[in-house]
Amino acid sequence: MKTTCHKFFIFCVGLLFVQSLSAQVFKVQTREFSPYLVQNNATFNQTPLTGTKVQKDFDIINLTALNQDVIVRKIEILLNVVSNIDKALASYCFGVNCHGAEVFADTVTFLPNQSVALEIDFIEASAPGNSLIRYQVINKNNLSEQLNIYMNYAGVLAIQNYESNKRSFLLYPNPAKGALFLLNTGELKNEALQLQIKDVLGKVLVNQAANFSASDLLNLPIANLPAGLYSLELKASENTIFTQKLIID
């Protein structure tokens, strides 16, 4: 009788283990005013202007009452490349970890029922082209549970990189060597702006206030930056209003 009970206990434990592996651990939904569930192999189409950034946000939600390890993996199926130093940049933030284009995978431990943000970013090259990036969301403890998100980018030529009724800017020369200027060609004068220059890994190398109240022309500090590819962003109240890819020779 003891042997029978012991075997039955092992069978039950094994059954629970198999069920725990087969149960869905996470779901993914869009982060917007009316979020919806993302199905496996869903495709999202975006049309970035040349040299500018587009963004798509998702929430990954732990459906269990246990800690869970979730992997996000980026696969560049097709990337718009103009030259060795001028190409589209695909990057992402997973939770509090923001990665540059050189990082292709990250793992985050989810607390029970926790929701973690996935921000997918893309900066188009200086010439328009097509890019297709796949992002995989994977249960680390059960690799068969994964969800694929396809980001399809069809770049379009930007006459001006950002323009509205009041905000319009021109960055020149680009590529730059020794000197770089940002010209305010719109009506904006007294709005408090923050200017950042980042490398391809997303590290902020220049972070300063941008004030156009005295002049429409800013001389930007690039003398100490080595040759390479960068991105310049202008922010107003934490919102990015202008993004431009920058090449320093």
Residue pairs with C-beta under 8 A, 6 or more apart in sequence:
21 141
21 142
22 142
23 64
24 63
24 145
25 62
25 63
25 64
25 68
25 70
25 139
25 141
25 142
25 145
26 60
26 61
26 62
26 63
26 68
26 70
26 110
26 137
26 139
26 145
26 147
27 37
27 38
27 60
27 61
27 63
28 37
28 38
28 58
28 59
28 60
28 61
28 118
28 137
28 147
28 149
29 35
29 36
29 37
29 38
29 58
29 59
29 61
30 36
30 38
30 56
30 57
30 58
30 59
31 57
31 58
31 59
31 117
32 57
35 59
38 58
38 147
38 149
40 146
40 147
40 148
41 148
41 150
42 148
42 149
42 150
43 150
43 151
43 152
44 56
44 149
44 150
44 151
44 152
45 152
45 153
45 154
46 54
46 56
46 122
46 151
46 152
46 153
46 154
47 54
47 153
47 154
47 155
47 156
48 54
48 122
48 123
48 124
48 153
48 155
48 156
49 124
49 155
49 156
49 157
49 158
49 161
50 124
50 125
50 126
50 127
50 128
50 155
50 156
50 157
50 158
50 161
51 123
51 124
51 125
51 126
51 158
51 161
51 243
51 244
51 245
52 123
52 124
52 158
52 161
52 162
52 243
52 244
53 121
53 122
53 123
53 231
53 233
53 240
53 243
54 121
54 122
54 124
54 153
55 119
55 120
55 121
55 122
56 119
56 120
56 151
57 117
57 118
57 119
57 120
58 117
58 118
58 119
58 120
58 149
59 115
59 116
59 117
59 118
60 70
60 72
60 110
60 115
60 116
60 117
60 118
60 137
61 113
61 114
61 115
61 116
62 68
62 70
62 110
62 111
62 112
62 113
62 114
62 115
62 116
63 113
64 112
64 113
65 112
65 113
66 112
67 109
67 110
67 111
67 112
68 109
68 110
68 139
68 140
68 141
69 107
69 108
69 109
69 110
69 139
69 140
69 141
70 107
70 108
70 109
70 110
70 116
70 137
70 138
70 139
70 140
71 105
71 106
71 107
71 136
71 137
71 138
71 139
71 140
72 92
72 94
72 105
72 106
72 107
72 108
72 118
72 135
72 136
72 137
72 138
73 104
73 105
73 135
73 136
73 138
74 90
74 92
74 103
74 104
74 105
74 133
74 134
74 135
75 104
75 133
75 134
75 135
75 136
76 90
76 131
76 133
77 132
77 133
77 134
78 130
78 131
78 132
79 87
79 88
79 90
79 131
79 133
80 87
80 88
80 124
80 125
80 127
80 128
80 129
80 130
80 131
80 153
80 155
81 87
81 88
81 125
81 129
82 125
82 126
82 127
82 129
85 228
85 229
85 247
86 125
86 126
86 127
86 229
86 245
86 247
87 125
88 122
88 123
88 124
88 125
88 129
88 131
88 153
88 155
89 100
89 101
89 121
89 122
89 123
89 200
89 229
89 231
89 245
90 101
90 120
90 121
90 122
90 131
90 133
90 151
91 98
91 99
91 100
91 101
91 103
91 121
91 122
91 202
92 98
92 99
92 118
92 119
92 120
92 121
92 135
93 99
93 117
93 118
93 119
93 121
94 106
94 108
94 116
94 117
94 118
95 108
95 116
95 117
97 106
97 108
98 119
98 202
99 106
99 201
99 202
100 199
100 200
100 201
100 202
100 203
101 200
101 201
102 200
102 201
103 201
107 140
108 116
110 116
118 135
118 137
120 133
120 135
120 149
120 151
122 131
122 133
122 151
122 153
123 231
123 243
123 245
124 153
124 155
124 245
125 155
125 245
126 245
126 247
127 155
127 157
128 154
128 155
128 156
128 157
129 155
130 152
130 153
130 154
130 155
131 151
131 152
131 153
131 155
132 150
132 151
132 152
132 153
133 150
133 151
133 153
134 148
134 149
134 150
134 151
135 148
135 149
135 150
135 151
136 146
136 147
136 148
136 149
137 146
137 147
137 148
137 149
138 145
138 146
139 145
139 146
160 168
160 169
160 170
160 185
161 169
161 171
161 242
161 243
161 244
162 168
162 169
162 241
162 242
162 243
163 186
164 186
165 186
165 187
166 186
166 187
166 188
167 186
167 188
167 241
167 242
168 184
168 185
168 186
169 182
169 183
169 184
169 185
169 186
169 234
169 242
169 244
170 182
170 183
170 185
171 180
171 181
171 182
171 183
171 232
171 244
171 246
172 180
172 181
172 183
173 179
173 180
173 181
174 180
174 244
174 246
174 247
175 247
175 248
175 249
176 222
176 246
176 247
176 248
176 249
177 248
177 249
178 222
178 223
179 219
179 222
180 219
180 220
180 222
180 246
180 248
181 217
181 218
181 219
181 220
182 195
182 210
182 217
182 218
182 220
182 232
183 216
183 217
183 218
184 212
184 216
184 217
184 218
185 216
188 212
189 212
189 213
190 212
190 213
191 212
191 236
192 209
192 211
192 236
192 237
193 209
193 210
193 211
193 212
193 234
193 235
193 236
193 241
194 207
194 208
194 209
194 210
194 234
194 235
194 236
195 206
195 207
195 208
195 209
195 210
195 218
195 220
195 232
195 233
195 234
195 235
196 204
196 206
196 207
196 232
196 233
196 235
197 204
197 205
197 206
197 220
197 222
197 225
197 230
197 231
197 232
197 233
197 246
198 204
198 205
198 230
198 231
198 233
199 205
199 228
199 229
199 230
200 228
200 229
200 230
205 225
205 230
206 220
206 221
206 222
206 225
208 221
210 218
210 234
212 218
220 232
222 248
225 248
226 248
227 248
227 249
228 247
228 248
229 245
229 246
229 247
230 245
230 246
230 247
230 248
231 243
231 244
231 245
231 246
232 242
232 243
232 244
232 245
232 246
233 240
233 242
233 243
234 240
234 241
234 242
234 243
235 241
